[in-house]
Amino acid sequence: MIIKRGNMVSHAGAIQWGTGKVMEVAALKATIQFSDGIIRKIASSHYTILHPADPASFVPIPGSIPVVKVRATPVRKKKMKQPAA
C-alpha cells in the first residue's frame, strides 16, 4: 500500500486504535491520527501492516474540547477585621 497524506488506514496489529488518517509522510515515518484520539508515528518499515480503511469509519476527535478546570484547594473567604471596642 502506498501511504499518502489524507489516506485512511487501519493497523492490522492494533485494531483497537480504529481507523487512522495519515496526517504527514516523511522519508522514514508517517504521522497518523487514529480514531482513539492518539497521534502515532509509524516507521516506513511497518507500512506493510497498514491496510486501506473505509473513510466513513474514521471518527475525528473534536478540535476544541471544553476543559473544565477544577481547583485543587477550596476558595478561602477573606477575614474581616473586627472593629476595636
PyMOL commands that set and color helices and strands:
alter all, ss='L'
color gray80, all
select helices_A, chain A and resi 15-17+44-49+55-57
alter helices_A, ss='H'
color red, helices_A
select strands_A, chain A and resi 8-11+19-25+29-34+39-43+50-52
alter strands_A, ss='S'
color yellow, strands_A
deselect
rebuild
show_as cartoon
